[in-house]
Amino acid sequence: MDKELRKEFREWKAEVDDRLDRLEAEQKAKDVVSSDPAPQPTSSKKAAAEAASSEKDAN
């Protein structure tokens, strides 16, 4: 009986450890995504360049 109980406990512990590892990996992935700065839109550079060229034309 004792051997069976130990075997069941080891199996249960291995399952819990696997679940914990997966949850930790998911959390790390979420942390990496949330800590990355948002990419700057490239259209703002284009809009600024267009505004500068239109000011030159006006002068």
Backbone as a printed PyTorch tensor [residue, N CA C, xyz], in Angstrom:
tensor([[[  0.8260,  -1.1950,   0.0000],
         [  0.0000,   0.0000,   0.0000],
         [  0.8700,   1.2590,   0.0000]],

        [[  1.9010,   1.2580,   0.7890],
         [  2.7690,   2.4230,   0.9000],
         [  3.4590,   2.7290,  -0.4340]],

        [[  3.8900,   1.6920,  -1.1300],
         [  4.5500,   1.8780,  -2.4270],
         [  3.5720,   2.4660,  -3.4410]],

        [[  2.3470,   1.9840,  -3.4300],
         [  1.3270,   2.4980,  -4.3540],
         [  1.0390,   3.9710,  -4.0750]],

        [[  0.9400,   4.2990,  -2.8080],
         [  0.6740,   5.6800,  -2.4220],
         [  1.8090,   6.5960,  -2.8440]],

        [[  3.0310,   6.1510,  -2.6560],
         [  4.1850,   6.9460,  -3.0820],
         [  4.2000,   7.1430,  -4.5960]],

        [[  3.8700,   6.0900,  -5.3320],
         [  3.8350,   6.1670,  -6.7890],
         [  2.7670,   7.1730,  -7.2340]],

        [[  1.5820,   7.1050,  -6.6440],
         [  0.5080,   8.0430,  -6.9690],
         [  0.9220,   9.4720,  -6.6430]],

        [[  1.5840,   9.6370,  -5.5060],
         [  2.0230,  10.9750,  -5.1240],
         [  3.0520,  11.5290,  -6.1110]],

        [[  4.0160,  10.6970,  -6.5320],
         [  5.0190,  11.1460,  -7.5040],
         [  4.3610,  11.5390,  -8.8270]],

        [[  3.3900,  10.7490,  -9.2630],
         [  2.6760,  11.0680, -10.5040],
         [  1.9200,  12.3840, -10.3700]],

        [[  1.2440,  12.5580,  -9.2190],
         [  0.4990,  13.7970,  -8.9800],
         [  1.4440,  14.9940,  -8.9360]],

        [[  2.5730,  14.8320,  -8.2520],
         [  3.5470,  15.9120,  -8.1360],
         [  4.1160,  16.2840,  -9.5050]],

        [[  4.3960,  15.2800, -10.3270],
         [  4.9200,  15.5450, -11.6650],
         [  3.8930,  16.3260, -12.4900]],

        [[  2.6290,  15.9640, -12.3700],
         [  1.5680,  16.6680, -13.0960],
         [  1.4610,  18.1210, -12.6290]],

        [[  1.5100,  18.3290, -11.3280],
         [  1.4230,  19.6870, -10.7870],
         [  2.6330,  20.5080, -11.2140]],

        [[  3.8070,  19.9150, -11.1870],
         [  5.0170,  20.6240, -11.6210],
         [  4.9350,  21.0130, -13.0940]],

        [[  4.4080,  20.1120, -13.9280],
         [  4.2470,  20.4210, -15.3510],
         [  3.2920,  21.5860, -15.5620]],

        [[  2.1920,  21.5620, -14.8350],
         [  1.2120,  22.6560, -14.9510],
         [  1.8290,  23.9820, -14.5090]],

        [[  2.5710,  23.9270, -13.4150],
         [  3.2090,  25.1340, -12.9110],
         [  4.2220,  25.6790, -13.9080]],

        [[  5.0080,  24.8020, -14.5120],
         [  5.9840,  25.2310, -15.5180],
         [  5.2950,  25.9050, -16.7020]],

        [[  4.1850,  25.3190, -17.1530],
         [  3.4600,  25.9150, -18.2810],
         [  2.8870,  27.2790, -17.9090]],

        [[  2.3310,  27.3900, -16.7100],
         [  1.7870,  28.6810, -16.2780],
         [  2.8810,  29.7410, -16.1590]],

        [[  4.0140,  29.3470, -15.6200],
         [  5.1280,  30.2900, -15.5080],
         [  5.6160,  30.7250, -16.8830]],

        [[  5.6780,  29.8060, -17.8260],
         [  6.1070,  30.1490, -19.1830],
         [  5.1120,  31.1000, -19.8310]],

        [[  3.8170,  30.8580, -19.6390],
         [  2.7940,  31.7600, -20.1850],
         [  2.9130,  33.1430, -19.5680]],

        [[  3.1390,  33.1930, -18.2650],
         [  3.2500,  34.4840, -17.5920],
         [  4.4740,  35.2490, -18.0680]],

        [[  5.5890,  34.5510, -18.2550],
         [  6.7970,  35.2070, -18.7550],
         [  6.5560,  35.7640, -20.1500]],

        [[  5.8450,  35.0040, -20.9710],
         [  5.5470,  35.4680, -22.3290],
         [  4.6710,  36.7120, -22.2750]],

        [[  3.7130,  36.7370, -21.3830],
         [  2.8490,  37.9190, -21.2410],
         [  3.6590,  39.1050, -20.7370]],

        [[  4.5620,  38.8600, -19.7940],
         [  5.3880,  39.9410, -19.2520],
         [  6.2910,  40.5240, -20.3300]],

        [[  6.8390,  39.6920, -21.1880],
         [  7.7150,  40.1640, -22.2560],
         [  6.9200,  41.0300, -23.2230]],

        [[  5.7310,  40.6000, -23.5700],
         [  4.9000,  41.3560, -24.5100],
         [  4.4930,  42.6880, -23.8960]],

        [[  4.1180,  42.6830, -22.6230],
         [  3.6610,  43.9240, -21.9960],
         [  4.8160,  44.8750, -21.6990]],

        [[  6.0390,  44.3630, -21.5570],
         [  7.1630,  45.2400, -21.2570],
         [  7.7980,  45.8240, -22.5130]],

        [[  7.5120,  45.2530, -23.6770],
         [  8.0370,  45.7980, -24.9230],
         [  7.3560,  47.1260, -25.2160]],

        [[  8.1210,  48.1440, -25.5810],
         [  7.4830,  49.4100, -25.9130],
         [  6.6480,  49.2700, -27.1760]],

        [[  5.6010,  50.0440, -27.2390],
         [  4.7300,  49.9870, -28.4110],
         [  5.4890,  50.5200, -29.6190]],

        [[  5.3560,  49.8640, -30.7440],
         [  6.0520,  50.3540, -31.9410],
         [  5.4970,  51.7080, -32.3640]],

        [[  6.3860,  52.5800, -32.7550],
         [  5.9780,  53.9040, -33.1860],
         [  5.3970,  53.8220, -34.5800]],

        [[  4.2750,  54.4510, -34.8070],
         [  3.7010,  54.4030, -36.1550],
         [  4.5970,  55.1410, -37.1380]],

        [[  4.8120,  54.5520, -38.2840],
         [  5.6930,  55.1510, -39.2750],
         [  5.0070,  56.2950, -39.9960]],

        [[  3.6950,  56.3530, -39.9190],
         [  2.9710,  57.4130, -40.6250],
         [  3.2570,  58.7830, -40.0180]],

        [[  3.6330,  58.8570, -38.7460],
         [  3.8980,  60.1540, -38.1280],
         [  5.1260,  60.8080, -38.7540]],

        [[  6.1210,  60.0050, -39.0850],
         [  7.2970,  60.5640, -39.7390],
         [  6.9310,  61.0880, -41.1210]],

        [[  6.1010,  60.3420, -41.8120],
         [  5.6820,  60.7460, -43.1440],
         [  4.8470,  62.0280, -43.0710]],

        [[  3.9610,  62.1100, -42.1070],
         [  3.1160,  63.2970, -41.9540],
         [  3.9720,  64.5100, -41.6130]],

        [[  4.9730,  64.3220, -40.7780],
         [  5.8460,  65.4380, -40.4210],
         [  6.6380,  65.9100, -41.6360]],

        [[  7.0910,  64.9900, -42.4620],
         [  7.8320,  65.3440, -43.6430],
         [  6.9450,  66.0990, -44.6460]],

        [[  5.7070,  65.6570, -44.7710],
         [  4.7680,  66.3200, -45.6800],
         [  4.4470,  67.7320, -45.1770]],

        [[  4.3010,  67.8890, -43.8680],
         [  4.0060,  69.1970, -43.3110],
         [  5.1820,  70.1490, -43.5580]],

        [[  6.3850,  69.6610, -43.4080],
         [  7.5650,  70.4930, -43.6180],
         [  7.6650,  70.8970, -45.0790]],

        [[  7.3720,  69.9910, -45.9840],
         [  7.4740,  70.3370, -47.4040],
         [  6.3770,  71.3060, -47.8120]],

        [[  5.1960,  71.2040, -47.2070],
         [  4.1290,  72.1320, -47.5640],
         [  4.4320,  73.5360, -47.0120]],

        [[  5.1320,  73.6140, -45.8730],
         [  5.5210,  74.9180, -45.3510],
         [  6.5400,  75.5830, -46.2630]],

        [[  7.4530,  74.8110, -46.8440],
         [  8.4320,  75.3590, -47.7790],
         [  7.7370,  75.9240, -49.0100]],

        [[  6.7110,  75.2170, -49.5020],
         [  5.9790,  75.6620, -50.6660],
         [  5.2310,  76.9780, -50.3850]],

        [[  4.7500,  77.1170, -49.1670],
         [  3.9730,  78.3060, -48.7990],
         [  4.8840,  79.5380, -48.7250]],

        [[  6.1390,  79.3600, -48.3820],
         [  7.0390,  80.4950, -48.2380],
         [  7.5470,  80.8760, -49.5550]]])
